[in-house]
């Protein structure tokens, strides 16, 4: 598997619990892809299906509907031997630490290295280094009964990381930790994702660590309702806040709008909107630039050039008129699009926003 290949590719994943009349659907047609270098945090209310999805990714449950590839392996139909081999490249961190009570902290960590091919000296060096970084250098020889709940969880984190797996799956790994320890654990996980070319998928309700994520996936009632790259989300919010008719929205409201925007990549010469067409989207130019043409039968020269942060397409959504210009992408770039329904919902968030737009397009 090449380092640039996706770590996880899920298509139309559904899942059910129970049989017969008691059968209940808990996941509904979820599709996503996770690439190397990402720390992905899955959020959502309890019972929304986050842990179920995590256990499917980790091959702890069988895939019932859809397709799921993890680390280049198609989990549907994979035999027991191949599943076991795949799991060796996955590190698991659960809310319950599941340590061996008869073993010391360092020995619990080293248990994970027995089938790794590492020499005993290398395994111990890695294990000690991880425990020291997690603030447990003075507790190497202590058994779980002599450790606090947070310390036991940090041992479990070290155990999951000691083999440098390509993929870490974590279910509430910071629930028992104070803020400083939580930050250290997330920093370690992020280091794995960035430096080792791996990835982390973490289920959490811990709001203290959300800003450490590269990507946020939100689940409600078994469905992924939003999936955003954090850096792009922040940048989109900043660009939206500079648009006059979005400037009065709160940060939370801007974020809700940005989450509904979808990226569209364009090449030189691609038509982004065409004069005379019915308008269905609002656009924000994120990368590259575009030329504006108005066909009046006189000149083919552009009447304007749009750069990063410029927006277009809103007039047709407000007035119901056809597009009044053609906009063509130049070079390679990205626009973010917001469909008409989401745009109108954003208008309804704040009455002043709707009033601004109506005055702009109907009051002159």
DACOR-V318029 format. One record per residue. N is the residue number from 1. RES is the residue in one small letter. SS is DSSP state (h for helix, s for strand, l for the rest). NEAR is the number of other ideal C-beta (glycine too) atoms within 8 Angstrom. Layout:
n-><N/N>
res-><RES/RES>
ss-><SS/SS>
near-><NEAR/NEAR>
This chain:
n-><1/2/3/4/5/6/7/8/9/10/11/12/13/14/15/16/17/18/19/20/21/22/23/24/25/26/27/28/29/30/31/32/33/34/35/36/37/38/39/40/41/42/43/44/45/46/47/48/49/50/51/52/53/54/55/56/57/58/59/60/61/62/63/64/65/66/67/68/69/70/71/72/73/74/75/76/77/78/79/80/81/82/83/84/85/86/87/88/89/90/91/92/93/94/95/96/97/98/99/100/101/102/103/104/105/106/107/108/109/110/111/112/113/114/115/116/117/118/119/120/121/122/123/124/125/126/127/128/129/130/131/132/133/134/135/136/137/138/139/140/141/142/143/144/145/146/147/148/149/150/151/152/153/154/155/156/157/158/159/160/161/162/163/164/165/166/167/168/169/170/171/172/173/174/175/176/177/178/179/180/181/182/183/184/185/186/187/188/189/190/191/192/193/194/195/196/197/198/199/200/201/202/203/204/205/206/207/208/209/210/211/212/213/214/215/216/217/218/219/220/221/222/223/224/225/226/227/228/229/230/231/232/233/234/235/236/237/238/239/240/241/242/243/244/245/246/247/248/249/250/251/252/253/254/255/256/257/258/259/260/261/262/263/264/265/266/267/268/269/270/271/272/273/274/275/276/277/278/279/280/281/282/283/284/285/286/287/288/289/290/291/292/293/294/295/296/297/298/299/300/301/302/303/304/305/306/307/308/309/310/311/312/313/314/315/316/317/318/319/320/321/322/323/324/325/326/327/328/329/330/331/332/333/334/335/336/337/338/339/340/341/342/343/344/345/346/347/348/349/350/351/352/353/354/355/356/357/358/359/360/361/362/363/364>
res-><x/x/x/x/x/x/x/x/x/x/x/x/x/x/x/x/x/x/x/x/x/x/x/x/x/x/x/x/x/x/x/x/x/x/x/x/x/x/x/x/x/x/x/x/x/x/x/x/x/x/x/x/x/x/x/x/x/x/x/x/x/x/x/x/x/x/x/x/x/x/x/x/x/x/x/x/x/x/x/x/x/x/x/x/x/x/x/x/x/x/x/x/x/x/x/x/x/x/x/x/x/x/x/x/x/x/x/x/x/x/x/x/x/x/x/x/x/x/x/x/x/x/x/x/x/x/x/x/x/x/x/x/x/x/x/x/x/x/x/x/x/x/x/x/x/x/x/x/x/x/x/x/x/x/x/x/x/x/x/x/x/x/x/x/x/x/x/x/x/x/x/x/x/x/x/x/x/x/x/x/x/x/x/x/x/x/x/x/x/x/x/x/x/x/x/x/x/x/x/x/x/x/x/x/x/x/x/x/x/x/x/x/x/x/x/x/x/x/x/x/x/x/x/x/x/x/x/x/x/x/x/x/x/x/x/x/x/x/x/x/x/x/x/x/x/x/x/x/x/x/x/x/x/x/x/x/x/x/x/x/x/x/x/x/x/x/x/x/x/x/x/x/x/x/x/x/x/x/x/x/x/x/x/x/x/x/x/x/x/x/x/x/x/x/x/x/x/x/x/x/x/x/x/x/x/x/x/x/x/x/x/x/x/x/x/x/x/x/x/x/x/x/x/x/x/x/x/x/x/x/x/x/x/x/x/x/x/x/x/x/x/x/x/x/x/x/x/x/x/x/x/x/x/x/x/x/x/x/x/x/x/x/x/x>
ss-><l/l/l/l/l/l/l/s/s/s/s/s/s/s/s/s/s/l/l/h/h/h/l/s/s/s/s/s/s/s/s/s/s/s/l/l/l/l/s/s/s/s/s/l/l/l/l/l/l/h/h/h/h/h/h/h/h/l/l/l/l/l/l/l/s/s/s/s/s/s/l/l/s/s/l/l/l/l/l/h/h/h/h/h/h/h/h/l/l/s/s/s/s/l/l/l/l/l/l/l/l/l/l/s/h/h/h/h/h/h/h/l/l/l/l/l/l/l/l/h/h/h/h/h/h/h/h/h/h/h/h/h/h/l/l/l/h/h/h/l/l/l/s/h/h/h/l/l/h/h/h/h/h/h/h/h/h/h/h/h/h/l/l/l/l/l/s/s/s/s/s/l/l/l/l/l/l/l/h/h/h/h/h/h/h/h/h/h/h/h/h/h/h/h/h/l/l/l/s/s/s/s/s/l/l/l/h/h/h/h/h/h/l/l/s/s/s/s/s/s/l/l/s/s/s/s/s/s/s/h/h/h/h/h/h/h/h/h/h/h/h/l/l/l/l/l/l/l/l/l/h/h/h/h/h/h/h/h/h/l/l/s/s/s/s/s/l/l/l/l/s/s/s/l/l/l/l/s/l/l/s/s/s/s/s/s/s/s/s/s/s/s/s/l/l/l/l/l/l/l/l/l/l/s/s/s/l/l/l/l/s/s/l/h/h/h/h/h/h/l/l/s/l/l/l/s/s/s/s/s/s/s/s/s/s/s/s/s/s/h/h/h/h/h/h/h/h/h/h/l/h/h/h/h/h/h/h/h/h/h/h/h/l/l>
near-><5/4/6/5/8/9/12/14/8/13/8/9/16/12/14/9/6/7/4/5/3/6/9/7/9/9/13/8/8/14/8/9/7/11/9/12/9/11/14/14/14/14/11/9/5/4/4/10/14/11/8/11/14/13/9/15/12/11/12/5/8/4/11/7/7/13/11/15/11/14/10/6/9/8/14/7/5/10/6/5/6/9/11/8/7/14/9/10/8/15/10/9/11/10/7/4/9/5/11/8/7/4/9/9/16/12/9/14/15/12/10/10/13/6/5/9/3/9/5/6/6/8/13/10/8/12/14/11/8/14/17/9/8/13/8/13/8/4/11/11/6/9/10/13/5/6/12/5/7/10/11/13/14/15/17/15/14/14/12/13/14/14/10/8/13/10/15/18/14/15/11/11/15/14/10/8/12/6/7/6/13/13/11/11/14/12/9/13/15/12/9/14/16/7/6/9/7/14/16/15/14/15/11/13/7/10/5/8/13/10/5/10/12/11/13/13/12/11/15/9/7/11/11/9/6/9/8/10/7/11/7/10/13/8/9/13/12/8/12/13/10/7/10/5/9/12/8/6/13/5/6/6/11/13/10/9/14/13/9/10/12/6/9/9/7/12/7/7/7/8/9/12/14/7/12/5/8/6/13/6/12/12/14/16/16/13/7/12/12/15/11/13/12/9/6/5/3/3/4/3/4/7/7/6/9/11/7/9/8/8/10/12/12/11/10/13/13/10/8/4/8/9/14/8/11/12/14/11/16/11/7/8/14/10/14/13/11/13/10/10/6/11/13/9/8/13/9/6/9/8/5/7/14/10/8/10/12/10/8/10/10/7/6/4>
